[in-house]
Amino acid sequence: METAKEYFKPEYFENRELSWIKFDERVLNEARDKTIPLLERLKFVSITSSNLDEFFMVRVASLKDMVHAGYKKKDIAGMTAKEQLSAINTATRELVETQYTTYNRSLVPLMKANGIIVIDEFEKLSSEQAAYVDKYFKENVYPVLTPMAVDASRPFPLIRNKTLNIVALLMKKENTDKRMAKHDAEFATVQVPSVLPRLVEIPSEKEEDTTYILLEQIIERNIAKLFLNYNVICAYPYRIMRNADLSIDEDEASDLLKEIQKQLKMRQWGEVIRLEVESKIDKKLLNFLKEELHIASDDDIYKINGPLDFTFLMKLYGLKDKEELRYAPYTPQRVPQIEPGQNIFDEIRKGDILLHHPYQTFDPVVDFIRQAAVDPDVLAIKQTLYRVSGNSPIIASLAQAAENGKQVSVLVELKARFDEENNIVWAKMLEKAGCHVIYGLVGLKTHSKIALVVRREEDGIRRYVHLGTGNYNDSTAKLYTDCGMFTCSEAIGEDATAVFNMLSGYSEPLSWNKLVVAPIWLRKKFIKLIQRETKNARAGKKARIVAKMNSLCDQEIIAALYEASAAGVSIDLIVRGICCLRVGIPKVSENIRVRSIVGNFLEHSRIFYFYNDGQEEIYMGSADWMPRNLDRRVEIIFPVENENLKKKVMHILKVELADNTKANVLQEDGTYEKIDKRGKMLVNSQEQFCKEAVAEVPKAPKEYMERVFIPAEPVD
């Protein structure tokens, strides 16, 4: 049955981009929380800064492309691209203002109180510090710099995306008429080198302090040494953001690898969509930058009251000897069902195994591929790779497996945004090792997380499968909350083979046993599951949906949830980021509750629960409820059918719905509010999962713990 049209009204939906900005505000609120250790708060300011960069490079850039193309179609909330840009401009300026107010008024005084000094104006240096800085400039910075004068014979250089630069106003030394100085002034620019540390430690005035100065301040103080025939009237840092949204015509691209490499170079020439400057910048310099960078509107200029680009704060987060200003590090625990050093295939045969990262270690996933690579009984390994770590042990094992003569097929998604270059390197390396590398499908990103190992055993061929909600990235697995499952279910094994045949050979299966795959089947499946709850509610039966995901912005899914809510289905949504659904609309969404958990780990798992008249069904996988996931990506959702595992997954949802510490609850007016904790037992879901993971691991026997190994004495 189709969802009634009455649930598709634009006023029932939040704009996607404005909802994302609200997510970044929730991240920034963690930096404003006085109960959180100082360095953790600095980390959240850094995260909001890098988040905002990506938002401009992709989302704002995309809207600007629409405006340039004269695209007039409205989004699900009834806004044109031009209207969205206007609203985004207002919202992001408020966010940046809050960001710098938080840093300047709250965090800088706290940093000083804890012996961390960051000098962001060279005028504040003592004479001893100034001498040190000048020496550092001469020995370490000056040889790396390339000052670029701009005049009739030397055009304005290419300013690279996201780089920090300094623009200067110069006057020839022979020009002594100060009144004409600005009129006759010339311009120059110099890039702050990214190969040098942005935070430079310098001598402290107090022994107990650690003092830093920003690299751009060192250059600014010494900039006259770069232009010896000129007087420097003034100099200010600036930073630009370019359109980094790749547009690839895959039908015309005969070689996708070469086309993406070409497009990556084009990113450096993309339209400037944001210019950040210091709030005190000279007007003549600002007009010069506007003209040379082809900035048409002041809406694209952000005057900043403080250091540009807060990502440098992540360096402070890693400060040594300041452990008391961070949370105690958490060590992911081993999975109880997998004994260290045991054959992982033997363990999987005993029954399906649930993994919950980062509370439990990612090592079993790495071991799954590592053991398969050297196991003489393994015939083939097939895996999808979307984002992997810089020094990936999984990549090394896949290469080793191919060298050992096994059939290795790897789908490397070259279109994984901002990981394209990394993935091209891995793809070439795997091909050299003898792996069969597939570069995704035309027009679709392969976002699914699946690994298949085909093994020859006494009773025939057996297929082992790992399915997950997160990437095969051992680094982010320590920071992102994700779920995974090992199984050797025959039905899922057959489906896994069908998935890889579909990816490599256009072989679309007639039907699936257990897996649900986008883009063809997944949307229909989710709508059907929601509508089944709606039907049960109308029949007077108990009906319930709990869904956890990163983003919710699909109009059809939201409309189906509205219809379910109107029928009486009780719906709880745990949505970390974008949520275009509105709560509390009379007779539409009164039975829907939305919460967003922002904590020490990045919530990343996707879990979908349907009561189904008591025959509860649970699915997990790689897809959010977004048009791109349901219509333009290869995604996999898999059922959790083992009763023991179902209880564990339901426990995850139950604890997150009880979280009253890190949860932000969506209000009727579209804002998010923290839960009033007065008189309540505090529940921090991430902390609770850490404690449970530790408690679940069997402790080693005491006699074993106390055993002492004595080295053997050499024989005379």
N, C-alpha and C positions, 0 to 999 in steps of 0.2 A: 504493500500500500504506500501511496505517496504521502509525504508530510504536507499537511494543510498549508495553503499559501499565506494564511493569516500570520504565520510565525516567521515570515521573511521580511517584515517591515524594517526599514533602515534604522528607525529609532530603537530597535531591539538589540542593536549591535554597537560595540565599541570599535573605534578605528584601530587597526592593527599597530600602526606606528606609535600612536599615543599610548597604547597599552604597553608597548615595549619600553617607552620612556618611564612609565610608572614602575616597571620592573627594575630599571637602573636606579630609580629613586629608592626602592626597597633595599637594593644593595648598598646604596649610600647611607641609608638609615643604620646599617650595621656599623658604619664608621662613626656614627653619632651616638652609639650606644655606650654609655659610660661604664657598663658592667663588663665590657669586652677589653682584653689587654691592649695596650697602646699599639704595638706593632701589628696586631691583627687589624686594628682600626685603619692603620696606614695602608695595609694590604687591600682593604675594601675600597679606599679612595683610588688606589692604583687600578683596581679592576673596573671601577666605573669609568675611568679615563680610557682604558683600552676598549671597553664595550662601546663607548660613545664614538671612538674612532671608526670601528667596524660599522656601526650604525650609519654614519655619514658616508663612508666609502661605498656601501652597498644599498641601503634602503633610501637614503636621501638622494644618492646618485640616480637610482632607478626612477624616482619621482621626477627629478629634473629632466631625465631623458624623455619621460612621458610629456612633460610640459613643452619641451623643445619640439616634440613630434606632433603637438596639437591634439594629444589624446584627451578626450573629454569624458570618457566613461567613469562613472562614480564607483567607489568601493562599496562594500556591504553596509557601511555606516552612512552611505549617501554623500560622501565627500569626493570632490574632484582632486586630481593630483596637485593643482595649484592651491586649493583650500587646505590640503594636508600639509603642504610645505609651510604655509602661513602658520598653522597651528603648531607644527613641529618647531618652528623658529621661536615661538613664545615659550613652549614647554622646555626646550633644550637650554634656553638662556636662563630660565629659572633653576634648572638642574645644575648648570655650571656655576651660577651664583651661590647656590647652596653648597656645592663642592668646595669652592674657595673660602666661603665663610667658615665652613667646618674646619678646613685646614688652618686658616689664619688665626681664627679666634679660639678654637678648641685644641687642635692637635699640636700646633707650634709651641704654645706655652707648656703643654704636657711633655713634649719632647725635651724642651729646655730643663724642665723640672726633673727629668730622668737622665740628664747629661748628654742629650743628643742635640747638637746645634747644626742647623743647615743655614749657611749664609747665602742669601739669594740676591744681595746687593753688595758689590765689591767695596763700596764706601764704608761698610761696617767693619772692615778688616783693621786689626791693630797693625802697628808698624812691623812687628815681627812676622805676623801672618802675611802682610803685603809682600815682604821680602821673599818669603817662602813661595808665595803664589807666582811672583815674577820669575823666580828661578825655575819653578816647575814649568812655566810657560816656555821659557827659553830652551829648556832641555827636552821637554816631552811633547809640547803642543805645537810650537812654531814650525818645526820641520814637517809636520803633517798637513798644515793649513795651505789652502790655495785661495788667496784673495782675488776676487773678480771685480775689476772696475767696469763700469757701464758707461759707454760713450758712443759716438757715431761709428767708431771702428770696432767696438767690442759690444755686441748685443747682450741683452740680459740672458744669463745662462739658464739651462734647464734646472729647475728646482725640484728635487725628487720628492715623491710622496712621503709624508710623515717625517721628513728630516727636519732637524732644528737648524736654523740659519740666523745670521746677524746681518742686518742692513745698516749701512753707515752713510752719513752725509759728510762730504769732504769739501775742503777749500784749499786751493793751491797756496803754498806758503808765501809766495811773492805777492799774493793779493792781500794787502793790508787794510783795505777799506771794509771794516766790519759791517757797515750798513749794506754793502753789496754782497756780503758773504753768502747769505742764503739764496740770493738771486742768481749768483754765479756758481752755486754749489754743484758738485758732482756726486754721483752715487756709486756705491760698491756693495757687494754682498760676499759673505764668506760662510761656508757650511761648517757647523759644529761637528767635528768628526765622530762618527758613531763607533769607530774602532778604539776610541779612548773612553775610559769610564766617565760617566756623566757626573758622578759624585766623587770628588777628590778630597781625601782626608788631609787636613792641615793641622799645624800645632794648635793646641787649645790654650785659652787663657787660664782656665782652671784645670788642675791636674785630673779631677774626677770626670771631666767632660770628654766627649769625642766630637770633634768639629769637622764639618765638611763644607766645601763650597761647590757650587754648580759650575761645570766646565764652561758654560757660556759666559759666566761672570769673569772667569779667568781671561777669556779671549777679549771680552768687552774692555776690561781694565788695560789690556796690552794692545788694543787694536791699532793704536798709532804706529806700532812697530811694523805693521804690515803695509803702511802707506807713508813712507818716509818723506816724500815730497809734498805731503798734504797735512793740513790740520784737520783733525776729526772733530766736527762740530757736535755730532751726537751719534749714537749707535743703539739699536734695539733688536732683541731677538724676535723672530717670527717663525711660524710653522704653517705648512699648508696640508690640506687633505685633498686628494684627487679622486675622481670617479674610478673605482677599482672593480666595477661590476663587469665581468667578462661577457662579451657577446660573441658567441661562436655559432656560425652557421654550419652545423654538423653534416647536413646533407651535402654541402659544397666542399667540406673538408675531406680530402682524400686520405690524409694522414692526420688523425686526431692529435697524436703526440706532437708533431711539428706545429700544428695550428695553435695548440695551447701554449707552446713555447713562444710563438710569435705574439700571441695575445698578452702574455705575461710582460713582454718588453713594452707593449703598448700602454700598459698600466701607468708607466712613468710619464706618459704624455696625456693622460686623461684630464678632463676639465677640472679646474680648481673649484671645489664646492664648499671649502671652508678655509678661511685665513684667520689664524690666531696671532694676535700681537699683544704686547704689553699695553696696559691701559694708558700709560703715560707717553706713548709713542708720539714723535714729532709729526705734525699734520702733513708737512711736505713729504716726509718719508712714507707715510701711509698712502698718500695719493699716488706716489711713485709705484708702490707695490700694487695698488689697485689697477693701475694702467698696465704694468708689465705682466701681471698675472691674469689679466682680462677678467677682472671681477666686476660684474655688472651691477650688483646690488649690495647695499650695506648690510642686508640680511645675512650675507655670507661672511661677514667680518665679526669676529669675537674679540672684544677687548678684555684682557685677562688681568685680574688683580693678584698677581703672584707668578710663580714659575710656570712656564708653558709645559704641558705634557707631564702629568703626574705619574706616568708609569715608572719613573725613577724611584718612587717610594717602595717598589717591590724589592729594590736593593737594600733598603733600610730594614725591610721585614726579615731579611736573612742575616742581620747583624749577629756576630758572635759575641759572647759574654753578655747577652741581654735576654737569656732564656726566660727570666721572670716576666718579661714583657710580651711573651708569646704563650699560646696554649702549649701544654706539654705534648710533644709529638706522639701520635698514635701509630702503633705497629699493626698492620693488618694481620689477622689471626689465620691460622691454617684451617682448612675445611675439615671438620671432624671425620667425614666419611672417606677422606683420602689420606691414607697413612704415608708419611714422607718416605721416599725411596721405593715405594711399591709400584708395581705395574699399573698404570692408570686405567688400562683397558679392563683389567681384572676387577677393579673397583666399580667401573661403570656398569659392568655386567650384573653386579649385585642389585642394581636399581638406579633409577634416575637420581641425579645429584643437583641440588640447587646451590648456586653461588650468589653471595651478596657482597658486592664490593662497595667501598674499600674496607668495610668491616672485616671481610675475609679476603685473604690474599689472592692476587691474580695469578700466582705461580702455577696452579693446576692448568690454566689455559695455555700458558707458555709450555709447560711440561707435556701437554696433550700433543702439541706439534713437535716438540723436541724428541719425545719418545717415539713418535710415529716416524720421524726422519731416520732413525737408526734401527727400528724394529724390522728384522728380516721378513716378518709375516705381513707387514703393511705393503699393499700394492699401489695405493694411490692416496694423495692428499689434495683436497680442493678447498679453497678458502676465498672469501671476499675481504678486501682491505680498503677501508675508507680513509682513516687517519691512523698512522702508526708513529711510534716514538723515533727520536733521532738516531738511536743506536739499537734498533729493534731486534731482540733475540728471536722473535717469530720469523722475521725476514731471513735471519741467518739459518734457522732450522729448515725453512722451505728450500733455500738454496742448497743446503747440505742434503736434503732428501732427494732433490733432482740429481745431484752429483752421485748419490748412492743408487741411482737407476730407477727410482720410483716415478710414477706418473704424477706430476705436480701441475695443477692448474690453479692460477691465481687471478682473480679479477681485481685489478688495481684501479680505483676510481680516480681518474685524472682531473675530474671537475670538482673535487672536494675543495671548497673555497679556502684560499690562502694556504692550502697544503699542496697546491698543484706542483710546485717545483720539487718539493720533497718526494712526492709520489712518482714523478718522472724519474728521479734518481733511482728509487727502489725498483721501478718497473724495468729499467735498463739492466740493473744488477741481476734481477731474477731471470731475465731472458738470457743473459750471459751464462748463468749457472745451469741453464737447460730447462727452466720452467716454461710452461705454456702460459703466456700472459695475455689476458683479455683486458681491453681498455674500455670497459663499460659498454652500454648500449646507446645507439643514436637517439638523442632527444631525452634520455632518461639518466638520472644519477642512480648508481647502485649504492644504496645506503644500508642494505641489510647486513646483519652480522651473523655469519654462518660459516662453520668449518666442518668438513666431512673427511673422515678417515676410513678407507676401505681396507679391511684386514682379512687375510686367509686364516681360517681356524679349522679345528678338527671336524666340526659339523658343517663346514662350508664357508661361504663369504659372509662376513658380518660388517655392517656399517655403523660407525660411531659418529655421533654428531654433537657439536657444541653450537648452541643458539644463544644470542645475547641481546641486551638492550643498548650496549655501549661498544665503542670501537676496540679493535685489537691493539690497544696501546697500553703498554705496561707502565708508562709514566702517568698518564691521566687516570689510570685505574686506581691510583692512590689518592686522587682528589675528587673524582666523580662518583656519585652513588649510582650503581648499576646492578642489574641482576642477570644471571646466566643459568643455563641448564645443560648438563651432559646427559645424553641418552643413547641407548643402542636399540631403541624401539624400531621394529621392522618397518612400521608404517611411516614414521618420520624419516627413517633412512631412505625409503623409496622416494619420498617427497624431496629430500635434500638432493638426491641424484637428479630428479626432475628439474630442480632449481638451476643446477649447474649446466644441465643440458640446454635449458632455456637460454641461459646467459651466453653460452658458447656456440650454440648451433641453431638458434631460432626454433627450438623444438618445444612447442607449447603443449603441456599435458592436457588430456581430456578432462581430468578431475584430480583433486588433491585429497589425500587421506586425512591429514591433520593440519598442515601448514596453510596459512592464509597469506596470499602474496599480492602486493600492489605492483603495477597500477590497475590490473584488470579486476581482481576479485575482492580486494580489501574493503573498499568503500561500501559495496553492497552488503558485505558481512557485518560491518559495524552498524549500518542502518537497520539491518534485520535483527540484530541483537537488542538494539535500543527499542525497536518497535515491538519485539516480543514482550519486553517489560511493560510497555504501554498497554498492550492487549491484556496482559495479566492484571494490571491495575484496574482497567475498565471492567474486568470480570470480578472485581472485588477481592482479588488475591493480593498477597504481599508482593511488592515489586521494589527492587533496589538496584542502583548502579553506583559503583565507586570506580572512578577512573583517575589515574595518575599519569601525567605527561609533562613535557617541557612547554608546549604551546598548544593553544586551542583557538583556531581562527577560521575553521571551515564552516561556511554558512549552512550547508545542508545538515551537517552533524549537529550544529547548535540548534537549528530549527527542530530537528528530531528530538533533541533533549528538552526543548520548550514544550513540545507536544506531550512528551512523556511526563514532564512535571505537571502540566495541566490535567493530565489523567490521574495524577496522584502518586507517581513514582518518586521515591525518595532518592535524591541524587547528591552525591558528594564528589567534588572534583578537586584534585590536588594538582594545580597548574603552576609550575615554577615561574614561567615568563609571561609571554603574550596570552591574554585571555580576552577575546572579543565578545564573550557572553556577558549579559547583564543580569544581575540577580534582583529579586524582589519586585519584578514587574507583575502587577496584579493579574491573576488568572493565567499567567504565562510561566514565570520562573520562581514562584513562591516556594517551591519544594527543592530548589537548587541552592547548594552552598559551595562556595569556592574559596580555597585557601592556597597560599603560596608559601613554601618553606625556603627561607634563605639562611643558610648556616655556614659552618666551617667548611663543609664539603658542598660541591655543586650537585644539586639534585638533577638526575639525568635519566632515571629508569622510567619505563613506560609499562604500566600494569592496568589491566581492565577487568573489572569484576561485575558479573551479572548474576542476580539471585536465581532467576530461572525457576520459579515456583518450587524452591527448595533443592533443585538439582544444580547447585552452584557451578558456574563456569568461570574460569580465570584464564586470561591470555596475557602474554608478555611479548615484547618485541621492539623493533627499531623505529616504529612509526608514531609520530604525533598526529593529532587531529587537525591537520593543515592540508590545504589543497595540494601543496607540492609533495607531501608524503603520500597522499592517497591517489594522486593522479599523474605525477611526473617523476616518481622514483620507484626503484625496485626495493620494496620493503617486505619484511617477513614478520608476521605475528604467529606465535606458537601457543598451543594450549598447555596448561599445567594440569595433568590428570592424576598424577600420583597423589593419593589422599594426604599423605604426610607432607608433601611439598606444598599442596594447596593450603594446608593449615599455616605453614610458614609464611607464605605470600600474604594470606589474609591477616596474619599478625603484623606484617610490615605496614599494611594499609591501616590497620586499627591503631597502631602506635602513632602513625603520622597524623591521623585524624584527631588524636588526643593531644598532639603537641600544642602547648600553650606558651612556649618560650620563643621559638623561631618561626612560628606560623604567623602569616599576615592574612587577615580575612577580608574578602571583597565586600564592600558596602553597596547599598542601593545607588549611591551617587557616583559610583565608579572609583572611589578612593579605596585604599587598603588600610586597615588598622590592626595593630597588635592586640592580642586578647588580654582582657583585664585579668591579671593573675592573683588579685587580692583574695586571700582565703582559700586558694586552690593549691593542690599538690602540683609542683612544677614538673612538666614533662618536656624534655628536650629530646626529640626522636633520634637525632644523630648520636647524642651522648648515650642514650639507652641502647642503641644498636651496637655501639662500641663495647659497652659493658657486657651485653649478651654474648657477643662473639668471643670475648675473653673467657666468659664463664662456660661456654659450650665446649671449649677445647679440653680434652682430658689431661689432667696434670700428670707429669712423670712421677713414678714411684719415688718415695723419699730416699731409699737406699741408692737408687740410680743417681739422683740429684747430688748425693753426698760423695759419690765414688770419686776417688782421686787417681788419676793416671800418672804413674811415675816413669819417667824416661829410663830406658835401659842403659846400664853402664857399659862402656866399651870393653871388649874382651882383650886381655893382655896378650 
